[in-house]
């Protein structure tokens, strides 16, 4: 029986989701899925094995793995007790009469600047300190901790999903950030309007300022500033110095340079045993698991491209009459719900969306990415298997249904924002 290329890709996609539901590691599932695509495309066992070896030799694979590994040290730095105390003091001092509202928003958001598995446990005690006592609804506090710590994941360059997305779609980093920023703004506004403002009232008197360690705040943000500065400026420098270097490699190399520079003050501040602590962190199970997932994403992307199925599937979709926009929204949404991780919906569906956007289906790459990201993100945020969701709920002993009553209305706002932006960008051909 002759099976269409589009149906082959969708069946493999369904198989990936099924494997993850049966607790198969996402990295392993992606590698198996990429291998299945090569075999099903008729490339044969020998050629498929060569395609897999080619994927392992890609520079962006190893750059991504090194970058992701180094990012964990940023998480340890930001969540260290001394630094967390400075962040909390700054939030209270800047907030004035609105100190409680500002703290509830900024503390999980600040910890969320550095991605780390289970990072919700670092910000949850800070949220509890900002709203102590039994008069505050546990589901409300859990939702605040969960919602605001994910504000930046749409565009912040340290997140693996951003790194992987930029390796799949041919966009400059500044273009991606500029396009995704409104979604972070919509997340903040929605969270404030629906979670904070209805419950947190400003007192009539300003709270006494918290004594903070002088100059410590600037030191905390210095590594993050170095990463952003290098990520935005160095790709252009590298294109002049090494013009033959691929765009994706330039972007990742610029990010690696920034992260490496930022590690210098972090390790100097961490004391004489900093390097030993860093190496122990790299050997932890959750770190190795995330590295395996990142590797699986790149292997799957490469195998999908090598299979030759994407152009055929794009042409088939164009001829079928199915609106491509439905696939752009639906597939990431389902992948986000099932995997509960941003790199899951991006790694599984974005290679397909990028292929469709380049296959004359009427989809522009930038607007396709924006819409797919927003729907995938919505699915991830509502997924009951999202680790931060599980940890926030467990820390505050929050009922599942009560958390959803807080989170679902918040999730709608960035999705509506993305739909409006998609209409505008696609009309402009972007």
Secondary structure, 3 states (H helix, E strand, C coil): CCCCHHHHHHHHHHHHHHHHHCCCCHHHHHHHHHHHHHHHCCCHHHHHHHHHHHHHCCHHHHHHHHHHHHHHHHHHHHHCHHHHHHHHHHHHHHHHHHHHHHHHHHHHHHHCCCCCCCCHHHHHHHHHHHCCCCCCCHHHHHHHHHHHCCCCCCCCCCCHHHHHHHHHCCCCHHHHHHHHHHHHHHHHHHHHHHHHCCCCCCCCCCCCCCCCCCCHHHHHHHHHHHHHHHHHHHHHHHHHHCCCCCHHHHHHHHHHHHHHHHHHHHHHHCCCCHHHHHHHHHCCHHHHHHHHHHHHHHHHHHHHHHHCHHHHHHHHHHHHCCCHHHHHHHHHHHHHHHHCCHHHHHHHHHHHHHHHHCCCCCCCHHHHHHHHHHHHHHHHHCCCCCHHHHHHHHHHCCCHHHHHHHHHHHHHHHHHHHHHHHHHHHHCCC
